[in-house]
């Protein structure tokens, strides 16, 4: 993909660059979302980290499938609750639960020495708390609109098509990073964007050319009656969500850079516990911002007649609504843990695996057949994301190798200094010889 035509940036360009800068690679936007240093974790994969990443992917697919069931009401008692706006509002507002979790866990970890006011000050970085909350609240409004368009798209197309289209957010993030943050579009990123785009077309186009059964309800005027129109409309909504998500990530990068530069949050010496707590604090503020500032959006949907506000009609709908919110909360938690236990590159590349997982889920739950074009397209998307993240991957590998090599050299030099001063390693003491 060629570099976009320069335009007047909506966000100030932080610096000019003539070569790829790994510390500002758009791959790191996923880590900036978590509010930590992108290079703070280069640990090798372990069984626990692989389990977290796998669970994160399964919850992603499960939450997508369950949201579709919640709205359509297909094959469940109580009918559907087709209110995407209120569903998104509840899912994001519930993130405020992270606030007491941060306090309780920090008190247990640090004991009586923990000061919540000091923690808030460190989390705010170069900003005041009110400024940090204000800017995150603005982002929470954009985040709400982004997820709302994605949920609306789910009412028109399958989960597999939706998750495949959503991988375009990687491409849009790169484009917006070049436009607004002054990043350089490397050759690998150009190739990766093109390959990913071709793979997504291979996944999405065949289902659109062969219409699937319409899962919309006849009494809902917001849903189309024609299958081909439904596929097109769902595709447009999901692409719009991918565009908004790319803009959201770049916006968060911009805020995070100004808030955290030169502070502990960008230091590699920050403990993993502190980083996780700061991540949860950020999510809780996004939840609080949604709770307060997204009410006008619900009112706009209501008075425009597109989505009239109604509470669930029965206990079955209420139960499914809160189960869906719980899955969304779990997804956000696992998303953060997956980053800290692995790396942004691993999470970014593994995200493409939701495409084949979604195909299996649609086949098992909805009897939607899997075609070879879709499977081949999934492989192409994974290859594209790998190429897109190749620069960052090689940087992390080299950095991890140099860090280990430096530690080995320092250890050897320390041993040499001790031995030259007369110190010698003590042999292990053998236990007493037992003669039977």
Secondary structure, DSSP 8 states (H G I E B T S, - for coil): ---------SS------SS--GGG-GGGHHHHHHTS-TTS------HHHHHHHHHHHHHHHHHHHHHHHHHH-TTSTT-----HHHHHHHHHHGGGHHHHHHHHHHHHHHGGG--HHHHHHHHHTTS-HHHHHHHHHHHHHHHHHHHHHHHHHHTTS-HHHHHHHHTHHHHHHHHHHHHHS-----HHHHHHHHHHHHHHHHHHHHHHHS-------TT-TTS-SSHHHHHHHHHHHHHHHHHHHHHHHHHHHHHHHHHHTTSGGG-TTS-HHHHHHHHHHHHHHHHHHHHHHTHHHHHHHHHHTSS-----SSHHHHHHHHHHHHHHHHHHHHHHHHHHHS-HHHHHHHGGGHHHHHHHHHHHHH-----HHHHHHHHHHHHHHHHHTHHHHHHHHHHHHHHHHHHHHHHHHHHHHHHHTT--------------
